[in-house]
Amino acid sequence: MIAPPVKLAPAARTARPPDTTAPSPGAVDAGEVESPAARAFVDARIAAALAARASTPDDAALDAQREAFDAVVRAESETDREINALRDMAMEQIKQDDELLKKWIELI
C-alpha cells in the first residue's frame, strides 16, 4: 500500500537584522547584505580576516602556481581569439570567392 503524501510545514524564517550603517559583528550574513553600508562592513570584515591569517611558505608557492596558470590561460585565450579572427577572415574570403564564381558563371 502506498502511503499518502506528507504535508510539509513551511520553512522557518530567521529574523533579518535591521538595516543600519554599522551592524553588530556576526549579525550580517553575506547572503543577506542589502545596503551598501552593510556590504562595505562585510567586505571590511572579510579583508581583516584575510589579513590576520598567517602566511605560510605554501602560500607563496600557490601564488606562483596561480600566476603561472593565469599566464597560460591568457596566452591560450589570445591564441583562441587569433584563431577565431583568422577563421572569420577565411569565411569572408570564401563568401567573396563564391560571389566571384557566381558572377563568372553568369558571364558564361
Secondary structure, DSSP 8 states (H G I E B T S, - for coil): --------------------SS--TTS--GGG--SHHHHHHHHHHHHHHHHHS---HHHHHHHHHHHHHHHHHHHHHHHHHHHHHHHHHHHHHHHHHHHHHHHHHHH-
